């Protein structure tokens, strides 16, 4: 919350990466997943705050029911249960789908910050998913590792922003500039003619004339809108 407020106050004065919302976790799991671990991992991110979404998408109704039961039990004596329970109650969700293709498709619709894959073949998510802040593949990997110890960046897009941007990286701190130079008169005359046509379609006569003068000067022709002549 403090980081988000700092970015809000400085936005427009300096460049920022993105406005980050509440932490999000989504787990894709099949019948091979350990329901207890799924429950623990969902709550590990729900404890960030009462508005932190935690979503399970699974192909197994049995697993879904077990996860819900484990969460209810785990919340009883969880030190951060006030936040985690509120987040689970208001923002938690469990989806049972027909197959993993449907699971990946639904996960892409969410485009969540953290997506954990607890399936028999977790790496297939790399080919079948497009929109996420970061993927965590297999039971040996969890979102908490990304937060605390594994070393990858975890300043990641939230609130569906993963559909159009990625996480923070060094490029966010670089400023890019461009320059343009047409190096021969033949090309400039050609561009000038095209510029005139395109600009007049949009009714930007001034733009068109910038192209016209170059086409006329470099080709030795006259201007239709002026008696000015260019020295040869």
VEXMAR-559117 format. One record per residue: residue in one letter; residue number from 0; z, y, x of N, C-alpha, C in turn. Coordinates in Angstrom, 3 decimals, decimal comma, padded with zeros to 6 digits, always signed. Example, Ala and Ser with C-alpha at 12.3 -4.5 7.8 and 13.67 -1.06 7.14 Angstrom:
2
FITOR   aa     i        nc3        nc2        nc1       cac3       cac2       cac1        cc3        cc2        cc1
FITOR    A     0   +007,800   -005,690   +013,190   +007,800   -004,500   +012,300   +007,800   -003,300   +013,200
FITOR    S     1   +007,080   -002,250   +012,850   +007,140   -001,060   +013,670   +007,870   +000,030   +012,900
This chain:
232
FITOR   aa     i        nc3        nc2        nc1       cac3       cac2       cac1        cc3        cc2        cc1
FITOR    X     0   +000,000   -001,199   +000,823   +000,000   +000,000   +000,000   +000,000   +001,258   +000,864
FITOR    X     1   +000,760   +001,250   +001,955   +000,821   +002,420   +002,829   -000,519   +002,646   +003,533
FITOR    X     2   -001,153   +001,561   +003,960   -002,453   +001,685   +004,612   -003,487   +002,224   +003,633
FITOR    X     3   -003,475   +001,703   +002,405   -004,423   +002,169   +001,393   -004,230   +003,648   +001,092
FITOR    X     4   -002,979   +004,097   +001,019   -002,706   +005,508   +000,757   -003,166   +006,379   +001,918
FITOR    X     5   -002,962   +005,909   +003,134   -003,427   +006,668   +004,300   -004,943   +006,821   +004,273
FITOR    X     6   -005,638   +005,746   +003,931   -007,097   +005,817   +003,846   -007,536   +006,770   +002,741
FITOR    X     7   -006,826   +006,747   +001,616   -007,185   +007,633   +000,507   -007,075   +009,090   +000,925
FITOR    X     8   -006,014   +009,412   +001,642   -005,796   +010,798   +002,035   -006,807   +011,268   +003,082
FITOR    X     9   -007,263   +010,361   +003,927   -008,165   +010,747   +005,011   -009,635   +010,565   +004,674
FITOR    X    10   -009,912   +009,895   +003,554   -011,302   +009,645   +003,177   -012,059   +010,964   +003,023
FITOR    X    11   -013,198   +011,062   +003,675   -013,973   +012,298   +003,647   -013,716   +013,186   +004,841
FITOR    X    12   -012,536   +013,017   +005,448   -012,216   +013,771   +006,665   -012,602   +012,977   +007,910
FITOR    X    13   -012,356   +011,678   +007,871   -012,758   +010,779   +008,952   -013,379   +009,542   +008,324
FITOR    X    14   -014,089   +008,784   +009,130   -014,665   +007,552   +008,622   -013,603   +006,479   +008,445
FITOR    X    15   -013,713   +005,697   +007,375   -012,828   +004,555   +007,159   -013,682   +003,316   +006,958
FITOR    X    16   -013,052   +002,149   +007,034   -013,807   +000,921   +006,855   -014,039   +000,643   +005,376
FITOR    X    17   -012,975   +000,455   +004,623   -013,063   +000,181   +003,195   -011,686   +000,359   +002,577
FITOR    X    18   -011,675   +000,555   +001,255   -010,408   +000,607   +000,533   -010,011   -000,819   +000,168
FITOR    X    19   -008,921   -001,278   +000,726   -008,486   -002,652   +000,476   -007,546   -002,703   -000,718
FITOR    X    20   -007,809   -003,637   -001,621   -006,926   -003,835   -002,758   -005,901   -004,911   -002,452
FITOR    X    21   -005,244   -005,437   -003,485   -004,252   -006,497   -003,285   -004,870   -007,737   -002,636
FITOR    X    22   -004,078   -008,434   -001,856   -004,531   -009,674   -001,230   -004,977   -010,674   -002,286
FITOR    X    23   -006,075   -011,382   -001,998   -006,623   -012,376   -002,926   -006,786   -013,712   -002,206
FITOR    X    24   -006,493   -014,794   -002,918   -006,775   -016,120   -002,381   -007,421   -016,961   -003,469
FITOR    X    25   -008,429   -017,709   -003,070   -009,081   -018,662   -003,967   -009,228   -019,969   -003,208
FITOR    X    26   -008,815   -021,055   -003,834   -008,917   -022,377   -003,213   -009,892   -023,235   -004,006
FITOR    X    27   -010,855   -023,799   -003,297   -011,750   -024,802   -003,875   -011,251   -026,167   -003,409
FITOR    X    28   -010,939   -027,039   -004,358   -010,356   -028,339   -004,008   -010,996   -029,449   -004,830
FITOR    X    29   -011,144   -030,599   -004,215   -011,594   -031,775   -004,952   -010,450   -032,771   -005,077
FITOR    X    30   -010,770   -033,981   -005,508   -009,726   -034,977   -005,755   -009,057   -035,461   -004,474
FITOR    X    31   -009,636   -035,150   -003,327   -009,060   -035,568   -002,052   -007,976   -034,613   -001,552
FITOR    X    32   -007,842   -033,472   -002,174   -006,876   -032,471   -001,710   -005,447   -032,901   -002,025
FITOR    X    33   -004,521   -032,426   -001,213   -003,093   -032,660   -001,425   -002,570   -031,572   -002,359
FITOR    X    34   -002,166   -031,962   -003,554   -001,762   -030,987   -004,572   -000,578   -030,136   -004,123
FITOR    X    35   +000,337   -030,734   -003,384   +001,505   -029,979   -002,922   +001,083   -028,877   -001,947
FITOR    X    36   +000,182   -029,216   -001,019   -000,303   -028,219   -000,060   -001,076   -027,114   -000,773
FITOR    X    37   -001,882   -027,485   -001,757   -002,612   -026,475   -002,536   -001,637   -025,492   -003,175
FITOR    X    38   -000,577   -026,021   -003,773   +000,416   -025,167   -004,431   +001,097   -024,235   -003,434
FITOR    X    39   +001,494   -024,795   -002,303   +002,151   -023,978   -001,273   +001,215   -022,870   -000,789
FITOR    X    40   -000,046   -023,209   -000,581   -000,997   -022,219   -000,064   -001,292   -021,120   -001,078
FITOR    X    41   -001,353   -021,459   -002,342   -001,553   -020,426   -003,366   -000,386   -019,444   -003,379
FITOR    X    42   +000,822   -019,975   -003,316   +002,007   -019,106   -003,340   +002,155   -018,307   -002,052
FITOR    X    43   +001,609   -018,835   -000,952   +001,725   -018,111   +000,320   +001,055   -016,749   +000,246
FITOR    X    44   +000,040   -016,630   -000,572   -000,636   -015,340   -000,722   -000,144   -014,574   -001,944
FITOR    X    45   +000,309   -015,282   -002,955   +000,858   -014,610   -004,139   +002,093   -013,793   -003,792
FITOR    X    46   +002,806   -014,175   -002,725   +004,022   -013,450   -002,362   +003,738   -012,057   -001,790
FITOR    X    47   +002,471   -011,748   -001,526   +002,146   -010,414   -001,018   +002,551   -009,320   -001,999
FITOR    X    48   +002,475   -009,615   -003,285   +002,834   -008,602   -004,270   +002,559   -009,091   -005,677
FITOR    X    49   +003,087   -008,418   -006,684   +002,956   -008,880   -008,064   +001,543   -008,800   -008,618
FITOR    X    50   +000,634   -008,148   -007,896   -000,749   -008,046   -008,359   -001,719   -008,761   -007,424
FITOR    X    51   -001,219   -009,766   -006,702   -002,064   -010,523   -005,775   -002,616   -011,772   -006,456
FITOR    X    52   -003,913   -011,820   -006,743   -004,488   -012,964   -007,447   -004,460   -014,241   -006,610
FITOR    X    53   -004,206   -015,359   -007,280   -004,242   -016,680   -006,649   -004,970   -017,618   -007,601
FITOR    X    54   -006,111   -018,134   -007,171   -006,995   -018,887   -008,063   -007,308   -020,251   -007,459
FITOR    X    55   -007,270   -021,267   -008,302   -007,681   -022,614   -007,911   -008,910   -023,005   -008,722
FITOR    X    56   -009,924   -023,493   -008,027   -011,095   -024,093   -008,674   -011,175   -025,526   -008,180
FITOR    X    57   -011,133   -026,469   -009,099   -011,094   -027,874   -008,691   -011,970   -028,740   -009,578
FITOR    X    58   -012,411   -029,842   -009,017   -013,184   -030,822   -009,775   -012,281   -031,878   -010,403
FITOR    X    59   -010,985   -031,785   -010,165   -010,045   -032,810   -010,629   -009,003   -032,218   -011,578
FITOR    X    60   -009,022   -032,658   -012,819   -008,011   -032,196   -013,771   -006,629   -032,708   -013,374
FITOR    X    61   -006,579   -033,912   -012,821   -005,298   -034,462   -012,367   -004,698   -033,559   -011,298
FITOR    X    62   -005,501   -033,170   -010,334   -005,026   -032,282   -009,277   -004,570   -030,946   -009,859
FITOR    X    63   -005,335   -030,420   -010,794   -004,991   -029,126   -011,393   -003,607   -029,167   -012,020
FITOR    X    64   -003,333   -030,222   -012,765   -002,026   -030,330   -013,432   -000,897   -030,495   -012,411
FITOR    X    65   -001,147   -031,276   -011,379   -000,126   -031,463   -010,346   +000,179   -030,159   -009,615
FITOR    X    66   -000,856   -029,395   -009,327   -000,659   -028,116   -008,630   +000,204   -027,184   -009,466
FITOR    X    67   -000,076   -027,101   -010,746   +000,716   -026,238   -011,630   +002,174   -026,683   -011,653
FITOR    X    68   +002,393   -028,000   -011,714   +003,767   -028,518   -011,707   +004,473   -028,178   -010,397
FITOR    X    69   +003,780   -028,367   -009,288   +004,383   -028,055   -007,986   +004,712   -026,567   -007,874
FITOR    X    70   +003,832   -025,718   -008,361   +004,086   -024,274   -008,288   +005,339   -023,914   -009,072
FITOR    X    71   +005,457   -024,464   -010,273   +006,652   -024,187   -011,085   +007,922   -024,597   -010,345
FITOR    X    72   +007,872   -025,733   -009,669   +009,043   -026,212   -008,925   +009,311   -025,353   -007,688
FITOR    X    73   +008,265   -025,047   -006,961   +008,417   -024,262   -005,729   +008,961   -022,864   -005,989
FITOR    X    74   +008,616   -022,300   -007,126   +009,053   -020,938   -007,437   +010,556   -020,845   -007,706
FITOR    X    75   +011,177   -021,960   -008,030   +012,594   -021,932   -008,405   +013,460   -021,361   -007,287
FITOR    X    76   +013,220   -021,795   -006,063   +014,078   -021,335   -004,964   +013,295   -020,624   -003,859
FITOR    X    77   +012,106   -020,123   -004,184   +011,315   -019,390   -003,193   +011,918   -018,006   -002,977
FITOR    X    78   +012,259   -017,637   -001,750   +012,908   -016,342   -001,497   +012,107   -015,148   -002,006
FITOR    X    79   +010,785   -015,271   -002,013   +009,945   -014,168   -002,493   +009,421   -014,433   -003,906
FITOR    X    80   +010,200   -015,178   -004,683   +009,729   -015,597   -006,004   +009,480   -014,433   -006,957
FITOR    X    81   +010,181   -013,322   -006,791   +009,965   -012,202   -007,709   +008,514   -011,737   -007,656
FITOR    X    82   +008,010   -011,557   -006,455   +006,608   -011,169   -006,304   +005,670   -012,321   -006,643
FITOR    X    83   +005,947   -013,488   -006,062   +005,044   -014,626   -006,214   +004,937   -015,078   -007,666
FITOR    X    84   +006,070   -015,116   -008,362   +006,058   -015,551   -009,761   +005,308   -014,560   -010,637
FITOR    X    85   +005,515   -013,270   -010,387   +004,814   -012,251   -011,171   +003,313   -012,335   -010,935
FITOR    X    86   +002,924   -012,519   -009,681   +001,501   -012,621   -009,362   +000,883   -013,856   -010,011
FITOR    X    87   +001,592   -014,976   -009,944   +001,075   -016,211   -010,527   +000,977   -016,091   -012,041
FITOR    X    88   +001,967   -015,493   -012,663   +001,959   -015,356   -014,121   +000,837   -014,433   -014,599
FITOR    X    89   +000,647   -013,317   -013,905   -000,308   -012,312   -014,381   -001,704   -012,451   -013,787
FITOR    X    90   -001,786   -013,007   -012,579   -003,064   -013,040   -011,888   -003,485   -014,432   -011,441
FITOR    X    91   -002,655   -015,434   -011,708   -003,013   -016,792   -011,326   -004,009   -017,396   -012,298
FITOR    X    92   -004,827   -018,318   -011,805   -005,810   -018,991   -012,662   -006,153   -020,348   -012,071
FITOR    X    93   -006,417   -021,304   -012,964   -006,854   -022,634   -012,553   -008,098   -022,983   -013,358
FITOR    X    94   -009,174   -023,315   -012,662   -010,428   -023,709   -013,307   -010,739   -025,156   -012,946
FITOR    X    95   -011,082   -025,951   -013,941   -011,568   -027,307   -013,698   -013,064   -027,320   -013,993
FITOR    X    96   -013,856   -027,712   -013,006   -015,313   -027,695   -013,144   -015,868   -029,106   -012,956
FITOR    X    97   -017,147   -029,275   -013,302   -017,749   -030,603   -013,280   -017,982   -031,132   -011,868
FITOR    X    98   -018,409   -030,262   -010,982   -018,759   -030,704   -009,631   -018,559   -029,562   -008,641
FITOR    X    99   -018,716   -029,877   -007,373   -018,469   -028,869   -006,343   -019,519   -027,762   -006,338
FITOR    X   100   -020,742   -028,080   -006,750   -021,743   -027,017   -006,839   -021,289   -025,945   -007,824
FITOR    X   101   -020,744   -026,388   -008,951   -020,206   -025,431   -009,925   -019,013   -024,675   -009,343
FITOR    X   102   -018,216   -025,379   -008,558   -017,046   -024,735   -007,944   -017,473   -023,631   -006,984
FITOR    X   103   -018,452   -023,919   -006,144   -018,924   -022,907   -005,191   -019,577   -021,733   -005,911
FITOR    X   104   -020,305   -022,038   -006,968   -020,950   -020,968   -007,732   -019,917   -020,046   -008,365
FITOR    X   105   -018,874   -020,628   -008,937   -017,816   -019,822   -009,547   -017,051   -019,037   -008,485
FITOR    X   106   -016,818   -019,661   -007,351   -016,137   -018,954   -006,258   -016,951   -017,750   -005,800
FITOR    X   107   -018,266   -017,895   -005,759   -019,131   -016,768   -005,400   -019,019   -015,633   -006,409
FITOR    X   108   -018,837   -015,973   -007,676   -018,667   -014,928   -008,690   -017,386   -014,135   -008,441
FITOR    X   109   -016,348   -014,814   -008,032   -015,105   -014,117   -007,706   -015,271   -013,234   -006,465
FITOR    X   110   -016,013   -013,725   -005,469   -016,220   -012,991   -004,206   -014,891   -012,510   -003,630
FITOR    X   111   -013,938   -013,440   -003,483   -012,585   -013,076   -003,077   -012,464   -012,850   -001,571
FITOR    X   112   -011,370   -012,228   -001,231   -011,047   -011,908   +000,159   -010,891   -013,177   +001,000
FITOR    X   113   -010,024   -014,077   +000,559   -009,767   -015,332   +001,271   -010,208   -016,496   +000,390
FITOR    X   114   -011,028   -017,382   +000,935   -011,444   -018,583   +000,211   -011,139   -019,795   +001,083
FITOR    X   115   -010,306   -020,661   +000,543   -009,866   -021,846   +001,278   -010,566   -023,068   +000,690
FITOR    X   116   -011,125   -023,910   +001,545   -011,877   -025,081   +001,098   -011,094   -026,343   +001,446
FITOR    X   117   -010,560   -026,998   +000,426   -009,800   -028,236   +000,609   -010,546   -029,367   -000,087
FITOR    X   118   -011,612   -029,807   +000,555   -012,462   -030,855   +000,008   -012,711   -031,914   +001,080
FITOR    X   119   -013,372   -032,991   +000,683   -013,659   -034,063   +001,639   -014,593   -033,576   +002,753
FITOR    X   120   -015,535   -032,711   +002,393   -016,496   -032,183   +003,367   -016,484   -030,653   +003,306
FITOR    X   121   -015,485   -030,033   +003,878   -015,310   -028,587   +003,706   -016,428   -027,733   +004,291
FITOR    X   122   -017,098   -028,216   +005,329   -018,108   -027,378   +005,978   -019,352   -027,151   +005,117
FITOR    X   123   -019,526   -027,934   +004,067   -020,680   -027,696   +003,211   -020,575   -026,351   +002,494
FITOR    X   124   -019,374   -025,810   +002,415   -019,210   -024,487   +001,805   -019,956   -023,418   +002,593
FITOR    X   125   -020,129   -023,626   +003,891   -020,850   -022,658   +004,717   -022,292   -022,504   +004,256
FITOR    X   126   -022,871   -023,569   +003,715   -024,251   -023,529   +003,247   -024,352   -023,153   +001,776
FITOR    X   127   -023,300   -023,433   +001,013   -023,406   -023,262   -000,438   -022,730   -022,011   -000,975
FITOR    X   128   -021,989   -021,305   -000,130   -021,346   -020,069   -000,572   -021,910   -018,868   +000,177
FITOR    X   129   -021,919   -017,733   -000,507   -022,458   -016,512   +000,083   -021,481   -015,347   +000,106
FITOR    X   130   -020,578   -015,295   -000,861   -019,776   -014,085   -001,046   -018,284   -014,371   -000,884
FITOR    X   131   -017,733   -013,944   +000,240   -016,307   -014,112   +000,530   -015,973   -013,234   +001,726
FITOR    X   132   -014,704   -012,879   +001,834   -014,278   -012,134   +003,013   -014,171   -013,038   +004,214
FITOR    X   133   -013,499   -014,189   +004,040   -013,376   -015,181   +005,110   -013,165   -016,545   +004,485
FITOR    X   134   -013,751   -017,558   +005,108   -013,565   -018,946   +004,684   -012,559   -019,631   +005,597
FITOR    X   135   -011,758   -020,498   +004,993   -010,783   -021,299   +005,734   -011,076   -022,756   +005,386
FITOR    X   136   -011,572   -023,501   +006,360   -012,154   -024,810   +006,100   -011,206   -025,949   +006,445
FITOR    X   137   -010,922   -026,778   +005,448   -010,159   -027,994   +005,670   -008,655   -027,814   +005,590
FITOR    X   138   -007,964   -028,939   +005,420   -006,515   -028,919   +005,258   -005,799   -028,380   +006,494
FITOR    X   139   -006,391   -028,556   +007,660   -005,752   -028,085   +008,881   -005,783   -026,581   +009,065
FITOR    X   140   -006,464   -025,885   +008,172   -006,595   -024,432   +008,264   -006,055   -023,805   +006,990
FITOR    X   141   -005,355   -022,697   +007,113   -004,858   -022,011   +005,916   -004,975   -020,502   +006,097
FITOR    X   142   -004,894   -019,785   +005,006   -005,030   -018,335   +005,039   -003,921   -017,703   +005,869
FITOR    X   143   -002,733   -018,269   +005,798   -001,614   -017,723   +006,572   -001,893   -017,746   +008,070
FITOR    X   144   -002,644   -018,751   +008,539   -003,049   -018,761   +009,945   -003,887   -017,524   +010,261
FITOR    X   145   -004,812   -017,206   +009,353   -005,639   -016,027   +009,547   -004,829   -014,753   +009,541
FITOR    X   146   -003,800   -014,717   +008,710   -002,940   -013,532   +008,631   -002,096   -013,344   +009,887
FITOR    X   147   -001,619   -014,445   +010,458   -000,557   -014,342   +011,462   -000,891   -014,832   +012,867
FITOR    X   148   -001,673   -015,905   +013,002   -001,724   -016,526   +014,328   -003,105   -016,927   +014,846
FITOR    X   149   -004,075   -017,113   +014,005   -005,313   -017,743   +014,475   -006,220   -016,782   +015,226
FITOR    X   150   -006,035   -015,478   +015,017   -006,738   -014,495   +015,833   -007,932   -013,819   +015,200
FITOR    X   151   -008,447   -014,335   +014,096   -009,589   -013,680   +013,457   -009,138   -012,450   +012,677
FITOR    X   152   -010,058   -011,527   +012,501   -009,761   -010,318   +011,752   -009,406   -010,654   +010,307
FITOR    X   153   -008,379   -010,022   +009,777   -008,068   -010,240   +008,364   -008,001   -008,933   +007,584
FITOR    X   154   -008,684   -007,890   +008,099   -008,928   -006,701   +007,280   -010,240   -006,973   +006,558
FITOR    X   155   -010,139   -007,462   +005,334   -011,269   -008,057   +004,628   -011,515   -007,382   +003,281
FITOR    X   156   -012,737   -007,488   +002,762   -013,053   -006,866   +001,475   -012,340   -007,549   +000,318
FITOR    X   157   -011,892   -006,753   -000,648   -011,230   -007,254   -001,851   -011,945   -006,702   -003,080
FITOR    X   158   -011,480   -007,141   -004,259   -012,009   -006,640   -005,535   -013,523   -006,790   -005,643
FITOR    X   159   -014,031   -007,908   -005,168   -015,461   -008,191   -005,289   -016,336   -007,513   -004,266
FITOR    X   160   -015,750   -006,737   -003,352   -016,558   -006,019   -002,360   -017,265   -006,958   -001,392
FITOR    X   161   -016,837   -008,220   -001,339   -017,501   -009,182   -000,456   -018,939   -009,453   -000,884
FITOR    X   162   -019,316   -008,992   -002,072   -020,711   -009,135   -002,494   -021,643   -008,268   -001,662
FITOR    X   163   -021,106   -007,195   -001,075   -021,993   -006,283   -000,353   -021,498   -005,878   +001,036
FITOR    X   164   -020,328   -006,321   +001,436   -019,844   -005,950   +002,768   -018,966   -007,046   +003,339
FITOR    X   165   -018,781   -007,002   +004,644   -017,906   -007,954   +005,311   -016,620   -007,288   +005,754
FITOR    X   166   -015,873   -007,983   +006,583   -014,600   -007,463   +007,053   -014,760   -006,437   +008,159
FITOR    X   167   -013,634   -005,891   +008,552   -013,618   -004,897   +009,619   -014,104   -005,525   +010,925
FITOR    X   168   -014,977   -004,808   +011,630   -015,449   -005,263   +012,937   -015,747   -004,034   +013,780
FITOR    X   169   -016,070   -004,266   +015,050   -016,217   -003,149   +015,979   -017,281   -002,159   +015,520
FITOR    X   170   -018,310   -002,645   +014,816   -019,367   -001,763   +014,350   -018,888   -000,689   +013,397
FITOR    X   171   -017,765   -000,945   +012,712   -017,222   +000,056   +011,795   -016,759   +001,305   +012,538
FITOR    X   172   -016,494   +001,177   +013,822   -015,989   +002,303   +014,595   -017,091   +003,003   +015,392
FITOR    X   173   -018,317   +002,546   +015,235   -019,435   +003,141   +015,951   -020,236   +004,049   +015,029
FITOR    X   174   -020,773   +005,123   +015,582   -021,615   +006,043   +014,822   -023,055   +005,858   +015,276
FITOR    X   175   -023,937   +005,564   +014,358   -025,334   +005,363   +014,708   -026,146   +006,609   +014,383
FITOR    X   176   -027,084   +006,948   +015,256   -028,001   +008,065   +015,024   -029,418   +007,585   +015,311
FITOR    X   177   -030,400   +008,298   +014,790   -031,794   +007,931   +015,016   -032,574   +009,148   +015,500
FITOR    X   178   -033,732   +008,906   +016,077   -034,652   +010,009   +016,360   -036,063   +009,546   +016,017
FITOR    X   179   -036,931   +010,510   +015,717   -038,305   +010,206   +015,353   -039,249   +011,025   +016,225
FITOR    X   180   -040,334   +010,419   +016,666   -041,349   +011,126   +017,447   -042,691   +010,431   +017,256
FITOR    X   181   -043,645   +011,142   +016,659   -045,008   +010,632   +016,543   -045,754   +011,095   +017,787
FITOR    X   182   -046,238   +010,181   +018,576   -046,674   +010,517   +019,936   -048,168   +010,790   +020,072
FITOR    X   183   -048,945   +010,711   +018,993   -050,358   +011,087   +019,115   -050,836   +011,741   +017,829
FITOR    X   184   -051,818   +012,609   +017,970   -052,274   +013,426   +016,838   -052,961   +012,598   +015,763
FITOR    X   185   -053,641   +011,541   +016,157   -054,325   +010,704   +015,171   -053,326   +010,088   +014,192
FITOR    X   186   -052,240   +009,572   +014,731   -051,209   +008,983   +013,871   -050,551   +010,038   +012,999
FITOR    X   187   -050,273   +011,211   +013,580   -049,632   +012,267   +012,803   -050,527   +012,722   +011,658
FITOR    X   188   -051,837   +012,819   +011,910   -052,766   +013,202   +010,845   -052,770   +012,161   +009,729
FITOR    X   189   -052,729   +010,895   +010,124   -052,695   +009,815   +009,135   -051,421   +009,882   +008,297
FITOR    X   190   -050,280   +010,049   +008,984   -049,014   +010,180   +008,264   -049,012   +011,424   +007,379
FITOR    X   191   -049,620   +012,503   +007,878   -049,649   +013,736   +007,101   -050,361   +013,562   +005,775
FITOR    X   192   -051,475   +012,844   +005,810   -052,208   +012,584   +004,570   -051,369   +011,753   +003,605
FITOR    X   193   -050,744   +010,708   +004,125   -049,893   +009,867   +003,275   -048,715   +010,656   +002,725
FITOR    X   194   -048,113   +011,479   +003,584   -046,966   +012,281   +003,160   -047,359   +013,212   +002,019
FITOR    X   195   -048,538   +013,825   +002,137   -048,989   +014,721   +001,078   -049,123   +014,012   -000,256
FITOR    X   196   -049,703   +012,833   -000,242   -049,871   +012,073   -001,483   -048,518   +011,683   -002,087
FITOR    X   197   -047,666   +011,111   -001,236   -046,373   +010,633   -001,737   -045,522   +011,777   -002,271
FITOR    X   198   -045,505   +012,890   -001,549   -044,663   +014,008   -001,964   -045,145   +014,619   -003,272
FITOR    X   199   -046,464   +014,686   -003,466   -046,973   +015,291   -004,704   -046,712   +014,405   -005,917
FITOR    X   200   -046,668   +013,112   -005,711   -046,290   +012,221   -006,815   -044,895   +012,577   -007,313
FITOR    X   201   -044,029   +012,965   -006,376   -042,655   +013,338   -006,724   -042,510   +014,844   -006,979
FITOR    X   202   -043,650   +015,558   -006,930   -043,664   +017,002   -007,183   -042,849   +017,792   -006,157
FITOR    X   203   -042,930   +017,353   -004,920   -042,327   +018,083   -003,812   -043,451   +018,723   -002,993
FITOR    X   204   -043,920   +019,871   -003,475   -045,068   +020,509   -002,848   -044,770   +020,938   -001,410
FITOR    X   205   -043,555   +021,412   -001,170   -043,212   +021,823   +000,190   -043,294   +020,673   +001,166
FITOR    X   206   -042,788   +019,510   +000,762   -042,896   +018,326   +001,606   -044,370   +017,999   +001,870
FITOR    X   207   -045,159   +018,047   +000,801   -046,579   +017,710   +000,917   -047,281   +018,618   +001,916
FITOR    X   208   -046,939   +019,893   +001,880   -047,622   +020,842   +002,760   -047,266   +020,627   +004,227
FITOR    X   209   -046,050   +020,152   +004,496   -045,709   +019,813   +005,882   -046,627   +018,724   +006,413
FITOR    X   210   -046,998   +017,793   +005,538   -047,958   +016,767   +005,936   -049,369   +017,310   +006,011
FITOR    X   211   -049,721   +018,160   +005,023   -051,080   +018,717   +004,974   -051,446   +019,469   +006,251
FITOR    X   212   -050,511   +020,310   +006,724   -050,857   +021,158   +007,872   -051,150   +020,328   +009,111
FITOR    X   213   -050,478   +019,223   +009,264   -050,721   +018,371   +010,428   -052,033   +017,603   +010,282
FITOR    X   214   -052,279   +017,119   +009,068   -053,555   +016,437   +008,845   -054,721   +017,390   +009,086
FITOR    X   215   -054,577   +018,632   +008,609   -055,658   +019,616   +008,771   -055,826   +020,034   +010,227
FITOR    X   216   -054,727   +020,320   +010,906   -054,809   +020,778   +012,298   -055,391   +019,707   +013,205
FITOR    X   217   -054,911   +018,484   +013,058   -055,314   +017,449   +014,000   -056,688   +016,856   +013,678
FITOR    X   218   -057,181   +017,074   +012,455   -058,513   +016,583   +012,090   -059,557   +017,698   +012,041
FITOR    X   219   -059,085   +018,932   +012,182   -060,013   +020,058   +012,155   -060,559   +020,348   +010,774
FITOR    X   220   -059,773   +020,081   +009,740   -060,191   +020,335   +008,363   -059,471   +021,559   +007,815
FITOR    X   221   -059,828   +021,941   +006,587   -059,217   +023,117   +005,962   -058,125   +022,695   +004,995
FITOR    X   222   -057,265   +023,662   +004,716   -056,189   +023,428   +003,755   -056,642   +023,829   +002,356
FITOR    X   223   -056,408   +022,993   +001,343   -056,839   +023,336   -000,018   -056,012   +024,450   -000,644
FITOR    X   224   -054,859   +024,738   -000,095   -053,962   +025,715   -000,705   -053,747   +026,950   +000,166
FITOR    X   225   -054,517   +027,094   +001,278   -054,359   +028,244   +002,172   -055,665   +028,506   +002,916
FITOR    X   226   -055,882   +029,778   +003,266   -057,059   +030,144   +004,064   -056,768   +030,100   +005,557
FITOR    X   227   -055,568   +029,735   +005,909   -055,191   +029,683   +007,321   -056,051   +028,657   +008,050
FITOR    X   228   -056,442   +029,016   +009,260   -057,194   +028,088   +010,104   -056,453   +027,884   +011,416
FITOR    X   229   -056,638   +026,719   +011,971   -055,971   +026,378   +013,232   -056,952   +026,513   +014,383
FITOR    X   230   -056,461   +027,011   +015,505   -057,298   +027,115   +016,692   -057,626   +025,725   +017,209
FITOR    X   231   -058,843   +025,561   +017,642   -059,258   +024,269   +018,176   -058,926   +024,166   +019,659
